[in-house]
Amino acid sequence: MTLAQQIITIGLCVLGTMTTRFLPFLVFRENRETPKFIQYVGNFLPSAVFGMLVVYCLRNVNILQGTHGIPEFIFRVCETFSVK
């Protein structure tokens, strides 16, 4: 990449990051009530993302081969009981 392309790339990344950071504050003002759907998504999404990460982490684990599944299983059991 040339220097100009690097500067443009960095500028676009900064613009994209700033847009995603400031847009919610512009759309959802303090004096207006947050829509019910957004409140629902705000309550539901963290656990959904956590579940997706667990599935992603365990996607290549082969329980039937060697000891590869045993540590993951023990960790998931401990993790399950440590969460609320």
C-alpha positions as a Markdown table, in Angstrom:
| # | Residue | x | y | z |
|---|---|---|---|---|
| 1 | Met | 0.0 | 0.0 | 0.0 |
| 2 | Thr | 1.2 | 3.5 | -0.7 |
| 3 | Leu | 1.3 | 6.1 | 2.0 |
| 4 | Ala | -1.9 | 7.8 | 0.6 |
| 5 | Gln | -3.8 | 4.5 | 0.7 |
| 6 | Gln | -2.7 | 3.9 | 4.2 |
| 7 | Ile | -3.9 | 7.3 | 5.3 |
| 8 | Ile | -7.2 | 6.8 | 3.5 |
| 9 | Thr | -7.6 | 3.4 | 5.1 |
| 10 | Ile | -6.9 | 4.7 | 8.6 |
| 11 | Gly | -9.2 | 7.7 | 8.1 |
| 12 | Leu | -12.1 | 5.4 | 7.0 |
| 13 | Cys | -11.5 | 3.1 | 10.0 |
| 14 | Val | -11.6 | 6.1 | 12.3 |
| 15 | Leu | -14.8 | 7.4 | 10.6 |
| 16 | Gly | -16.5 | 4.0 | 10.9 |
| 17 | Thr | -15.5 | 3.7 | 14.5 |
| 18 | Met | -16.7 | 7.2 | 15.4 |
| 19 | Thr | -20.0 | 6.7 | 13.5 |
| 20 | Thr | -20.8 | 3.5 | 15.5 |
| 21 | Arg | -19.8 | 5.2 | 18.8 |
| 22 | Phe | -21.7 | 8.4 | 18.4 |
| 23 | Leu | -24.8 | 7.4 | 16.3 |
| 24 | Pro | -26.7 | 5.8 | 19.2 |
| 25 | Phe | -26.4 | 9.1 | 21.2 |
| 26 | Leu | -27.8 | 11.0 | 18.2 |
| 27 | Val | -30.6 | 8.6 | 17.5 |
| 28 | Phe | -31.7 | 7.9 | 21.1 |
| 29 | Arg | -31.8 | 11.3 | 22.8 |
| 30 | Glu | -32.1 | 11.6 | 26.6 |
| 31 | Asn | -35.5 | 13.3 | 26.5 |
| 32 | Arg | -37.1 | 10.4 | 24.6 |
| 33 | Glu | -37.9 | 7.0 | 25.8 |
| 34 | Thr | -35.9 | 4.1 | 24.4 |
| 35 | Pro | -38.1 | 1.9 | 22.1 |
| 36 | Lys | -39.2 | -1.4 | 23.7 |
| 37 | Phe | -37.5 | -3.4 | 20.9 |
| 38 | Ile | -34.1 | -1.8 | 21.7 |
| 39 | Gln | -34.6 | -2.5 | 25.4 |
| 40 | Tyr | -35.4 | -6.1 | 24.6 |
| 41 | Val | -32.4 | -6.5 | 22.3 |
| 42 | Gly | -30.2 | -4.9 | 25.0 |
| 43 | Asn | -31.4 | -7.5 | 27.5 |
| 44 | Phe | -31.2 | -10.5 | 25.2 |
| 45 | Leu | -28.1 | -9.9 | 23.1 |
| 46 | Pro | -25.3 | -10.3 | 25.7 |
| 47 | Ser | -26.4 | -13.8 | 26.6 |
| 48 | Ala | -26.9 | -14.7 | 22.9 |
| 49 | Val | -23.4 | -13.5 | 22.1 |
| 50 | Phe | -22.0 | -15.4 | 25.0 |
| 51 | Gly | -23.7 | -18.6 | 23.8 |
| 52 | Met | -22.4 | -18.0 | 20.3 |
| 53 | Leu | -18.9 | -17.7 | 21.6 |
| 54 | Val | -19.2 | -21.0 | 23.5 |
| 55 | Val | -20.4 | -22.8 | 20.4 |
| 56 | Tyr | -17.6 | -21.2 | 18.4 |
| 57 | Cys | -14.9 | -22.2 | 20.9 |
| 58 | Leu | -16.2 | -25.8 | 21.0 |
| 59 | Arg | -16.7 | -26.3 | 17.2 |
| 60 | Asn | -13.5 | -28.3 | 16.6 |
| 61 | Val | -13.4 | -30.3 | 19.8 |
| 62 | Asn | -13.5 | -34.0 | 19.3 |
| 63 | Ile | -14.7 | -35.7 | 22.5 |
| 64 | Leu | -13.9 | -39.2 | 21.3 |
| 65 | Gln | -10.2 | -38.6 | 20.5 |
| 66 | Gly | -7.6 | -38.6 | 23.2 |
| 67 | Thr | -8.1 | -36.2 | 26.1 |
| 68 | His | -9.1 | -33.2 | 24.0 |
| 69 | Gly | -12.7 | -33.1 | 25.1 |
| 70 | Ile | -12.1 | -33.6 | 28.8 |
| 71 | Pro | -10.6 | -30.3 | 29.8 |
| 72 | Glu | -13.2 | -28.4 | 27.7 |
| 73 | Phe | -16.0 | -30.4 | 29.4 |
| 74 | Ile | -14.6 | -29.7 | 32.9 |
| 75 | Phe | -14.3 | -26.0 | 32.1 |
| 76 | Arg | -17.8 | -25.7 | 30.7 |
| 77 | Val | -19.3 | -27.5 | 33.8 |
| 78 | Cys | -17.4 | -25.0 | 36.1 |
| 79 | Glu | -18.4 | -22.1 | 33.9 |
| 80 | Thr | -22.1 | -23.2 | 33.9 |
| 81 | Phe | -22.2 | -23.2 | 37.7 |
| 82 | Ser | -20.2 | -20.0 | 38.1 |
| 83 | Val | -22.7 | -17.9 | 36.0 |
| 84 | Lys | -25.7 | -16.4 | 37.8 |
